[in-house]
Each structure stands twice: as C-alpha cells, then as structure tokens.
Amino acid sequence: MAHSVTLIPGDGIGPELTEATRRALESTGVQFDWDVQHAGSDVMDQFGGNPLPDQVLESIERNGVALKGPITTPIGTGFRSVNVTLRKTLDLYGQVRPCKSYEGVRSRYENVDLIVVREATEDLYAGIEFEQGSEDALELIDWLARHAGNVRPDSGISIKPISIHGTRRIFEFAFDYARKNGRHKVTAVHKANIMKFSDGLWLHVAREVAEGHSGIEFDDRIVDNLCMQLVQRPEEYDVLVLPNLYGDIISDLCAGLVGGLGLAPGANFGTKAAVFEPTHGSAPKYAGQNKANPMAMMLSGVLMLRHLDETDAADRLEVAIAEVIAEGKSVTYDMKPARDDPTAVGTSQVADAIAEKLGAPVW
Ligand code: NAD
C-alpha cells in the first residue's frame, strides 16, 4: 500500500532537492501517494499574504507525515519563519538531527556518530518579542525596573520561556529515542550556571527524567564547554539534548564535523505528525542552478522511511548514498577538495547515481 505523505518543495534550492529526493525514495520500490503543498514567500500572494496556507497544515495533519524542503525567512523584517510557525502550530516539539561520518567525506573527523535532539517549541525561539521603542517594550522595561533590574530604554526584548512540561517531554522523548535506536548516553546541555530559572529548570527536570531511565547513562554539559569538547573529542558524545536556540547552533556545528550542511538530515516529531527536512536552509544564491547537494534531504528521507517502518528500504537507500559518497565521483561541489572542482556534478546527477545503485532506471 502506498504511504500518503505531504510533500512541501519549499523555495530557493528546495524544489530541486525535493525532486532529487523523491526520485531516490521512489527508487527503493516503496510506493508513495504524494500530496504536494506549497508554502513560503513565493506563494503568499496567492493566499492573502499568508506564507503558510491552512491547506498545508491540514494536509500534514491528515497524512501524519511530511517531507519538506527548506523555506526562506526574511531577516529582521517581513513574515515570521514558516518553519518556526509550522513546528509551533503542529507542536513538533522533538527535533532530531543525526550527524554521522560517512567514509570518503572530507572532514577533520572520522567516526563521528552523534544525535542532536532539540526542543523546538520554547526558549528564545518562542517568538515572544517586543520591538525597540514600542509601547509594550517600554511598559515591560518599566515593569522590569520595578521588579528585576534596569534595562536600557532603547532595548528590544526577546523572552526565553522554558517549562517543566516542555522539558520533561523532550527528555522522555530523547531517552525513548536512545533506547529504540541502541544509543547508550544522553547529555543534557544548558547554561544553568547563568540562567538559573530557565536553563536551571531544564537541568533539574532532565535529572528527574534521567532517574526513570537507569539503563541509559546520563550526564550534562554547559553549552560553551560542550562546543570546545565537540571540536576536540566528538566521539565522547552520543545523544545531546538541547533547548531550542543552542540546539539550532550546535546542530550546525555537528554538521561541520561530518562534512557540512549538505550531509545533515533532520526530523521533527510531534504528537500528531512528523516532518522530515534537512538541517540546512534554502541557500538562495544556488537556487535553480542544479548545484546544491541533495544528500541531507535524501538522508532525511531515510529517517522518514524508518519512521514509516520501511526499514529495509531505509537501509538500502542509506547504503546507496554511502556508496556514492565513498566513490566520490557523483558528488556535488561541497564534497570536493576545492569548491570550483570541475568534476563536481549537479543535484540531479547525484539522484541518477543513487537511483542506479538502487537498480532503478536512470532518466
Ligand atoms: P543555508 O543553510 O541556506 O546556507 C548556508 C550555506 O551553506 C550556503 O550558502 C551554502 O554554501 C551551504 N549549503 C547549504 N545547503 C547546502 C546544500 N544542500 N548543498 C551545498 N551547500 C549547501 O543558510 P542561510 O544562508 O543562513 O539561510 C538561507 C535561508 O534559509 C534563510 O532565509 C533561512 O531563514 C532559511 N532557513 C530555512 C531552514 C528551513 O527551512 N528549515 C533552515 C535554516 C535556514
């Protein structure tokens, strides 16, 4: 039976990567019934200025599974991030970003195998912000002066909420993920020494949850110390659990350990749906050039196959990607020693090579 999956091509390099990934997934022989839905700035005029039309959310809720290309967010001005809104609206609280070394990848590190678990609904990403000079910002600054301390009157303010509920469920999720995936250690990451009431609460709840999971080792690290340790000894870590903002930053750092953003997949899990998407963004400067690396999105497709219990297809697709990497012929510019290497191939040629490995016809 075909799996019904919402397919969101996104913008920038998204549509090319989505097409390549769709081909790779279909080359496994698994049947999909794709429900293609568009979101982002390119479609907002059609939907009354809304970059995330209701039908996109309805489709994801109906199918329970989506594969999504990256979507551009204007910096500083314009609409709120479609990605953040999607995660908040569907309560996709558990973001999983595996970072794994594949043989043949140019990297300073070998044998890295980390899972970044990021809480994706709270923290400074919650979208609770007060614009500099606004009436609300001035009222809040006035209130803070009476209750907490002086904030300069010309400040903009972003609020960092961390709850017991949000923290408990992300650690329960992380321990559960660790057990199901044969991982041995969970590390809680924080800055509890400075932010005692937000990160301090996070650490306190993490320790409580860890007590209920004695089969899995547990420790914690302050986020700045973790950054240094990750670049010195990444092999000492297994599953890292982070609040939203640190999770965003550390997952890019970990992507750098395994060869870059072109190889970093991701998944967002919630109670109602799971959305699979690469860690990277829409890289607008490469849009439409058949240049970007589709492997991060294809590896997100591997995570989706596992979620759909298509374990054999997931294994075969991952092996096909690993073989193409190891051969080093049909890979994009970012996986070559020099960025202008003339032997680099394009996005669609990577899809051809992977389809061929899987025994599917090449167009
Ligand atoms: P980016 O990840 O889009 O690109 C940064 C750089 O990484 C690119 O210039 C390119 O050199 C490289 N890169 C990224 N993906 C690559 C790929 N598949 N193959 C080869 N090289 C690749 O980050 P950015 O420039 O900070 O963000 C661009 C836009 O994407 C922004 O609007 C941002 O908000 C958005 N974004 C979206 C998502 C998402 O949809 N989930 C995630 C991150 C960023």
Boltz pocket constraint, residues with backbone or C-beta under 6 A from the ligand:
constraints:
  - pocket:
      binder: B
      contacts: [[A, 13], [A, 69], [A, 70], [A, 71], [A, 72], [A, 73], [A, 74], [A, 83], [A, 261], [A, 262], [A, 277], [A, 278], [A, 279], [A, 280], [A, 281], [A, 282], [A, 283], [A, 284], [A, 285], [A, 291], [A, 292], [A, 293], [A, 294], [A, 296], [A, 334]]
      max_distance: 6.0
